[in-house]
Amino acid sequence: MRDEYLQKAQEVIPDPNILINVVSRRSKQLKYGMKPLVESLEKLEPEDIALREVIEGKISYELYDAAADAEAGFPA
């Protein structure tokens, strides 16, 4: 994993736990054959591609809100 990509991605998603989860999930998708959302002239590892996608705003995340589900009537 490239350190410069990691540092730039931390500016977009400052919480390291969330960043790890986003990059991990996306890199698994890439390993299973999903197409990258960014182009690169060099061969990058799936983790680096996922970090670039975060940096360039190609992927985002949404935190789960259990309270909002409870208010909407969804069971816990």
C-alpha positions in Angstrom: 0.0 0.0 0.0 1.4 3.3 -1.0 2.0 5.7 1.9 1.2 8.8 -0.2 -2.2 7.4 -1.2 -2.9 6.5 2.4 -2.1 10.0 3.6 -4.3 11.6 1.0 -7.1 9.2 1.6 -7.0 10.1 5.4 -7.7 13.7 4.4 -11.0 12.5 2.8 -11.9 9.9 5.5 -10.1 11.0 8.7 -11.4 8.1 10.9 -8.8 5.3 10.3 -11.3 2.5 11.2 -13.8 3.7 8.6 -11.1 4.2 6.0 -9.8 0.6 6.6 -13.3 -0.8 6.2 -14.0 1.2 3.0 -10.7 0.2 1.4 -11.0 -3.4 2.5 -14.5 -3.8 1.1 -13.6 -2.1 -2.2 -10.4 -4.0 -2.7 -12.3 -7.3 -2.2 -14.7 -6.2 -4.9 -11.8 -5.4 -7.2 -10.2 -8.7 -6.5 -13.4 -10.5 -7.5 -13.5 -8.7 -10.9 -15.3 -5.4 -10.5 -13.9 -2.7 -12.8 -11.8 0.1 -11.2 -13.4 3.6 -11.2 -10.0 5.3 -11.8 -7.5 4.8 -14.6 -3.8 4.3 -14.1 -0.9 3.9 -16.4 0.9 1.7 -13.9 -0.1 -1.6 -12.4 -1.6 -0.9 -8.9 -2.6 -3.3 -6.2 -6.4 -3.4 -5.4 -5.8 -1.6 -2.1 -4.0 1.2 -3.9 -6.8 1.4 -6.5 -9.4 1.6 -3.7 -7.4 4.4 -2.0 -7.2 6.4 -5.3 -11.0 5.9 -5.7 -11.5 7.4 -2.2 -9.0 10.3 -2.9 -10.8 11.1 -6.2 -14.3 10.9 -4.6 -15.3 8.0 -6.8 -16.5 6.0 -3.8 -18.1 7.1 -0.5 -19.6 5.6 2.6 -22.6 6.0 4.8 -22.6 5.2 8.5 -25.4 2.9 9.9 -27.8 4.8 12.1 -29.7 2.4 14.4 -31.7 5.2 16.0 -33.0 6.3 12.6 -34.1 2.7 11.8 -35.9 2.4 15.1 -37.7 5.7 14.5 -38.7 4.4 11.0 -40.2 1.3 12.6 -37.6 -1.2 11.5 -37.0 -4.0 14.1 -33.6 -4.1 15.8 
